[in-house]
Amino acid sequence: METCSALDFGEMSRVVAGEARRHGLVAPSFRSPPRLKGVTRTVRRYPNGQWLVSVRCRGRSVADVAADMVDGVLMANGLEGTAAEGWRITLRAACLHEQRPAA
């Protein structure tokens, strides 16, 4: 299991938000860790319409952190069920593709 680093988190944040914007979706802000103890992800919507997705990285795999970030984008856009599944695949693939080392 490849553990997620702060650099991984920053890069995935940039990629996921960029892909969301590129496809016309709302791109939330990301931070780590969540303020609530004992949780791996929180999602907050502010009165001004901005969204904040907080994800715990320490001790978690890159894939698990990416999944939480993508799920946060889906929540921010009100996507559920089959509509969400296609976006989940697209965003997760983009996010994890950026994590592969260059050959």
N, C-alpha and C positions, 0 to 999 in steps of 0.2 A: 504494500500500500504506500503510495506516494503521499506524504503528509503535506498539507497546504501551508505555504509560507506567506508572509506579508506581501512579498513580491508577486506570488501567484494570485493572491486576492486582488491586488491592484490591477494586474493585467486582465483578470477575468471581469472585474468591474467595468473596465474600459470597453472590453469586447462585447459583453452582454448589453450594456447601455447603448453602444454604437449600433449593434444589430437591431435592437428594439427601435431606435430612432429611424434607422434606414428603412424599416418596414412600416413606419407610421404608427408605431406603438408608443405608449408612454414609457419613458425611461426613468426609473426611480434612481435615487441616490443610494449608495451602499456604504456601510461602515462595519467595522469589526472591533470589538465583540459587541453583542447585545448588552444593554444595561441590566436586563433581568438576569439574575443568577439562575443557572441550571437549565437554560433553554439554548437551543442551537440556532434559532431564527426568530426574529420578530419583524412584523411589518406594520408601519405606521403611516397614516394619511393625515397630513396637516391641513388646517383650515384653508390655506391658500391653494390647495390642490396638489401640492408636492407629496411624493411618497418617499419613505425611507425604509430600506431593507437592511436589517442588522443581522450579521451571520457570524457565528463562532467558527474560527479557523483552527485554533490550537488543538492538536491531537486528532484532527479529522482529515479524511482523504480529500484530494482535489476534486474528485468526482462528486462526493457528498456536498461539498461547499458549492460547487457549480450547480448542482440540483436545487439547493436552497435559493441561490440567486435567481435562477430561471423561474422557480415557483413564485418568487417575489414579483418578478415582471408580470407573470400571468395574473396574479392577484391585483396588481396595480391597474391592469387593463380589463378586469372583470371577466377573464376568460376561464371557462370551465368545460369539463367533459371532452367531447371529441374536438371541439374548436380549440381547446387548449393543447391537446395532444400533439397536433402538427407543429404548433409554435414551440412546445417543449422540446421536441426532437431537433428542430432547426436551431434554436438558441443554444441548447446543450452541445450540439455538434460544433457550432462556431466557437463556443467557449473552450471546449476541450481540445479542439484542433490547434488553438493558439498555444496550448501547453506542451505540445510535442517539441522535443529538442530538434534543432536544425541539423540536417545530415551533412 
